[in-house]
């Protein structure tokens, strides 16, 4: 049906956007959180997914796009988790500095 085609197209566009965003993140914001050894298979998976989108996946059902997006999300979880942990630690350090500053004033 038309609704199924629209959902599949939306899932395809979301997957394509996820590939581009993940690639940009790996070369920028997440670069410090993925070693070269970790980055190589991630980049390979991104390329394979992109090729799949424009070849075998051209007319795939929504579920196939969603499965690919879920797989990419799992692959990116490690560097994203490390980045989130660093952000938490930086926030904790800021709070500790503020508390130390208050303690010095007292």
VMD Tcl script that draws the C-alpha trace (Angstrom):
set ca {
  {0.00 0.00 0.00}
  {0.99 3.64 -0.26}
  {1.34 3.92 3.51}
  {3.78 1.00 3.60}
  {5.81 2.53 0.78}
  {5.92 5.86 2.62}
  {7.04 4.17 5.86}
  {9.74 2.25 3.99}
  {10.95 5.42 2.28}
  {11.06 7.25 5.62}
  {13.04 4.37 7.17}
  {15.42 4.40 4.21}
  {15.97 8.15 4.60}
  {16.50 7.75 8.35}
  {19.08 5.00 7.75}
  {20.88 7.10 5.17}
  {20.96 10.06 7.58}
  {22.24 7.78 10.34}
  {25.10 6.61 8.14}
  {26.13 10.18 7.32}
  {25.81 11.30 10.95}
  {27.81 8.33 12.24}
  {30.54 8.94 9.68}
  {30.72 12.61 10.66}
  {30.75 11.75 14.36}
  {33.58 9.25 13.91}
  {35.74 11.82 12.17}
  {34.87 14.61 14.61}
  {33.13 14.41 17.98}
  {33.70 10.69 18.56}
  {37.22 10.52 17.11}
  {38.88 10.61 20.56}
  {36.63 7.79 21.76}
  {37.38 5.17 19.10}
  {40.83 3.77 18.46}
  {42.06 3.18 14.92}
  {41.47 -0.54 15.44}
  {37.87 0.16 16.47}
  {37.26 2.81 13.83}
  {38.21 0.63 10.85}
  {35.37 -1.91 11.25}
  {32.92 0.89 12.05}
  {33.82 2.75 8.87}
  {33.64 -0.50 6.91}
  {30.14 -1.20 8.29}
  {29.08 2.33 7.35}
  {30.32 1.87 3.79}
  {28.67 -1.55 3.50}
  {25.39 -0.14 4.78}
  {25.53 2.79 2.39}
  {26.22 0.47 -0.54}
  {23.35 -1.78 0.57}
  {20.96 1.20 0.66}
  {21.65 2.04 -2.99}
  {21.88 -1.54 -4.25}
  {20.09 -4.47 -2.59}
  {18.17 -2.22 -0.24}
  {16.82 0.13 -2.88}
  {13.30 -1.25 -2.54}
  {13.58 -3.05 0.79}
  {10.76 -3.15 3.32}
  {10.78 -0.85 6.35}
  {11.84 -3.71 8.62}
  {15.05 -4.25 6.65}
  {16.02 -0.58 6.98}
  {15.18 -0.66 10.68}
  {17.31 -3.78 11.20}
  {20.28 -2.08 9.51}
  {19.75 1.06 11.63}
  {19.63 -1.03 14.81}
  {22.85 -2.80 13.84}
  {24.59 0.54 13.23}
  {23.32 1.87 16.51}
  {24.82 -1.12 18.32}
  {28.16 -0.64 16.55}
  {28.27 3.04 17.49}
  {27.26 2.38 21.11}
  {30.84 1.96 22.37}
  {32.29 5.29 21.21}
  {29.04 7.10 22.03}
  {29.04 5.54 25.49}
  {32.63 6.65 26.06}
  {31.77 10.18 24.97}
  {28.76 10.26 27.31}
  {30.88 8.97 30.18}
  {33.46 11.66 29.58}
  {30.75 14.33 29.54}
  {29.42 13.02 32.87}
  {32.90 13.04 34.36}
  {33.51 16.58 33.17}
  {30.22 17.69 34.76}
  {31.20 15.93 38.00}
  {34.58 17.65 37.95}
  {32.89 21.03 37.47}
  {30.62 20.35 40.44}
  {33.60 19.36 42.59}
  {35.48 22.51 41.61}
  {32.45 24.59 42.54}
  {32.15 22.83 45.89}
  {35.87 23.30 46.57}
  {35.54 26.99 45.77}
  {32.62 27.31 48.17}
  {34.55 25.42 50.88}
  {37.52 27.82 50.52}
  {35.20 30.79 51.02}
  {33.73 29.33 54.23}
}
mol new
graphics top color blue
foreach p $ca { graphics top sphere $p radius 0.5 }
foreach p [lrange $ca 0 end-1] q [lrange $ca 1 end] { graphics top cylinder $p $q radius 0.2 }
display resetview
